[in-house]
Amino acid sequence: MFWFFAALSILAIVSITVSHSGRVRTAGSILLVALAAWGLYLRLTRPAGEMPVRGQSESPAAEVAAIALESVHATDLVLTGGGGPFELRGRISNDSRTTRLESVTLNLLRRDCHAGALQPDGCDIIFQDQHWIPLTVPSGESREFATAIWAHSPVPRARGTIKDEISIAAASGSSNR
């Protein structure tokens, strides 16, 4: 049914813009107004329970759930490279009993610790980012991963010792069914 109304709408628009005849343009305009009125009528008379909610999937199989950060553990995280790209490797464990892990967002912070650093702790921040990683980890299991991370701006070369801080910012998945 949708395709029928879409085809009529395209026909009406083409007749309005291409035709040199006033009668054809008038008929196309009337058809377009009638289709818009019909669509508005159908939208306004639809019962409230049938209205789709924006951002919500109609399929119960695709329900996304946030996972408690205490249930997700990252180990053996190593950030290598100079930003074009960095490579992040590690292992993610999902201790949740009810949710399959499908993505993780990590906070990344790279510091350059040297004698001439301007910060009181002796380390300058040379790279900071959040990185989203799509991966599937069933409940009670763990997976190794490797991902490329491109810096959005030039990353200065380290002058001293590099110290990386990597933490989990968010995790999401879907319910086990």
Residue, then its C-alpha position, 0 to 999 in steps of 0.5 A: m500500500f505504501w508503494f502505491f501512495a509513494a508512486l502517486s506522490i511521485l507522479a503528482i510531483v512530476s506532473i507539477t514540475v514538468s508539465h506545461s499545461g495548467r490543467v495537468r499542474t492543477a490535477g497534480s496539485i490536487l492529487l498531492v494535497a489529497l495524498a497529504a491529507w489522507g496520510l495526515y488523517l491515517r496518522l491522527t486516527r491511529p490508536a495511541g497503542e499502535m504509535p511507534v516510539r522513536g528509537q525503540s525497536e519493534s523486534p523484541a530480539a533486538e533489545v539493547a541493555a546497559i551492562a553494569l561495569e562491575s560485570v565487565h573486565a578488561t585485562d592485558l590492555v596494550l596500546t601501541g603505535g603513534g596515532g596513525p593508527f594506534e593499536l589496542r589489544g586486550r581481553i574482555s570478560n563478561d561476568s553478567r549472567t543475563t546479558r550478552l556483551e555486544s559493545v564496550t566504550l573505553n577511556l584512553l589516556r596516554r601520558d608522556c613522563h619526562a623531566g621537562a613536563l609542565q604538570p605537577d605529576g611530571c607527565d604531560i597528556i599527549f593523547q586522550d580519547q574514548h573508543w567504541i569497540p563492537l564485540t560479542v562476548p556471551s555471558g560468562e565468557s571472555r574474548e581477545f580483541a585488537t582494534a585500530i584507533w586513529a587520532h583526530s589530531p597529530v600526537p606529539r612524539a614522547r620525550g620520556t616514559i609513556k604511561d597509558e591509562i585505559s578504563i571501561a566507560a560503558a558496556s551494552g548488550s542484549s538479553n540472553r534468550 
